[in-house]
Amino acid sequence: MEIESESMRRTIFKERLKSLVYAYRGILSLIKTEDSIKFQFVIALLTIGAGFYFDITKTEWLMQILVIGFVFGLEAVNTAIEEISDFVHPEFHEKIGKVKDLAAGAVLIAGITAVVIAAIIYIPYFTN
């Protein structure tokens, strides 16, 4: 078994840090350029505010955070698919259109899921 050198560990650590910088740049780009993520961010802030207001349970917080991350993550993937599709085939193409529609559909499914989970969490607080 070969023992890693200190220099190799430092190199690996530096590469991981660079990956985080690239990911951070991607998140900033998403927020700056995509209107849909801005809207979703506002909705996320409202639901987080509602969570504090209604003092939701730990399980409800976990579900809410999970679904917010789910929607944001899929929105990022959808944006990446749109960007690569436009780069590969800038003019309209039926197959590229279908790929984009499928990616957008994934975001819609996540959004519907988020609304259902929010309803399950918050309707009882309004009806009691």
PECOR-V800058 format. One record per pair of residues at least 24 apart in sequence whose ideal C-beta (glycine too) atoms are under 7 Angstrom apart, sorted by the first residue. I is the first residue (numbers start at 1). J is the second residue. D is the distance in Angstrom with one decimal. If there is no record, write none. Layout:
# PECOR-V800058
I;J;D  I;J;D
This chain:
# PECOR-V800058
26;76;7.0  30;76;5.5  30;79;6.0  34;75;7.0  34;79;5.7  36;75;6.2  37;72;7.0  37;75;5.3  40;71;5.7  40;72;6.6  40;75;6.4  44;68;4.8  47;118;5.9  50;122;6.2  54;122;6.9  54;125;4.4  56;121;6.1  60;121;4.8  63;117;5.6  63;121;6.8  64;121;6.5  67;113;6.3  67;114;4.5  67;117;5.0  70;110;5.2  71;110;4.6  71;111;6.0  71;114;5.3  74;106;5.3  74;107;5.0  74;110;4.7  75;107;5.4  77;103;6.9  78;103;4.3  78;104;5.9  78;106;6.6  78;107;4.9
